[in-house]
Amino acid sequence: MNAIPKNMFSDPAPVPSPVLRNYPAGVCLLNRNVFHIDRTVSLAPSDVENWLLDQANKVEDTTALIEGFGARLVQAGLGVARLGLNVGTLHPQALGYAWNWNILDGFCDEIMLNEGVLSMDAYRSSPLYRTMEFGAQVQISLESERPERDGALMTELAEAGFTEYLAVPLPTRKTRSNAVTLATLQPGGFTDLQKHTLHRLLKIFALHVERHVAERITENISRAYLGREAAQRVVSGTIKRGGGRPIRAIVWSSDMRGFSGLSETMDNQITAQMLDRYFSVMADAVIKHGGDVIKFIGDGMLAVFLLEDFDTPEMAAKAAATSAREAVALLDALNLEMQDDPDWAHLQTGIGLHLGEVFFGNIGSAKRLDFTVIGEAVNIASRIEGFCKPLNRNILMSAPVASLLPESFEDMGTQRLNGISRTENLFALGE
């Protein structure tokens, strides 16, 4: 099975839509699989039902579930040539996800939809709107009715040779329904027996969808609030207090300069909005280059570039340095963009980078845990950042980080770190 690699973080870059798959603005193609159906296999509907009740429970990937279900519907002679699954989710940037499976091109696409889709005419004029928003079951003959009355999609399906379209709501606990869409190429559309069988199978399929949606929501929320690495560990079961492991990483500690003064003079809502813009710049730069944001503390941000995530320590150091430079440049651009806004204050940041061993795991009480990083390396990175203002530099790093980078840097001398019984030779990273 061939696939376009999925961007594993929550904000994937759009993949150019191919011919015959026209996705509007607000829809992002996450993943594409090429599937094959063994037409020599013949199944009874009861075989599909048994698969749903048994083997499908072990399928963890939603795309694989769709492909397995679609192939078996074909092998059972149920007339399905196009299968779609549309589900809602909880995600900071996504309204929901959809999977589109079509035997005409042999593709199964996974797409992400943002909130703007709700207001699009293409969505509101589609049969899917009636199903997802109002729980209506829709049945459209693409032979006897004028499909253009039901939106552009029905016209496209009719022109491709499809003869009937069904949109079926799936039981869910949420206000907006999940939905399955089915289309056939059979002359005359689906038979009554096929429809009856499909509806029976979809009742079981809906239970799998609910499980997959719940797991996706858990993953989305965990990543949004914990970061990529911590989310993977928590979801996989690393939840015992004190559970974790030592790991080498380049630690990033950053802080907004002058935040205390700003927070005293600004409205809380405006301060929160400013922090959102500031952290978007800082966090996006880290995530883009393979780092992991651990937490936000007031106006501070703690992140790590785990050495095991890169081929070499040098590559991890380069990623951290590139992220820091990019964050400062983006913050400058944001200040320029907002300079005419009376509620905006010119923002500056300080970033400290240090290489060392940290403990990555669960810390806290028996009833309230935090998955974080602790250790001397974290404290040193924070102290290094504290020298950014007195040394008038935006980015400072320790000698262990500087030694991994090929360029030369401004030597800021040996500094005694506050609260730590050691000194560090600091270097300024030019922007």
Number of C-alpha atoms within 10 A of each C-alpha: 7 9 13 13 10 14 12 9 15 17 16 14 12 15 14 11 12 8 7 10 12 11 13 12 11 16 20 22 22 22 20 22 19 15 19 12 15 10 9 7 11 13 14 13 20 12 15 21 19 12 15 21 14 11 9 18 13 9 15 13 9 18 21 15 20 21 23 18 20 25 22 24 22 20 22 19 13 21 20 27 19 22 24 20 22 23 23 21 19 16 18 13 12 21 18 20 22 21 23 21 26 19 17 12 12 14 19 25 21 22 20 23 23 17 14 12 18 15 9 13 10 15 16 16 15 16 22 25 19 18 22 23 16 13 20 17 17 15 15 19 19 24 15 10 11 13 19 13 11 17 16 14 17 23 16 14 19 19 12 12 15 23 22 25 24 19 25 22 25 24 17 16 8 9 11 17 23 29 27 25 22 22 25 22 21 16 12 14 21 23 13 9 10 17 15 11 15 19 13 13 19 19 13 14 21 18 17 20 24 17 14 18 20 14 13 17 16 17 19 22 17 19 22 16 14 21 22 22 18 25 21 15 17 18 14 9 9 17 17 13 17 16 13 19 11 13 14 18 25 28 29 31 24 27 23 18 19 14 17 11 9 13 13 10 9 14 11 11 9 13 18 13 12 16 18 13 12 21 19 15 20 24 21 18 22 25 20 15 17 19 28 24 26 22 18 15 10 11 17 19 20 23 26 27 26 22 20 12 13 14 9 12 21 17 16 27 26 18 22 26 25 17 23 27 19 20 24 21 14 18 22 15 13 16 18 11 10 13 13 10 9 7 12 15 15 13 17 17 23 23 30 29 34 30 28 18 19 22 21 21 23 24 20 12 10 8 6 9 15 15 25 21 25 16 13 13 22 27 17 26 26 25 21 30 24 21 22 22 15 7 11 11 19 23 25 32 28 20 17 17 24 25 12 16 16 9 8 12 15 11 13 15 12 13 13 14 18 15 9 11 7 10 13 17 16 25 23 22 23 14 14
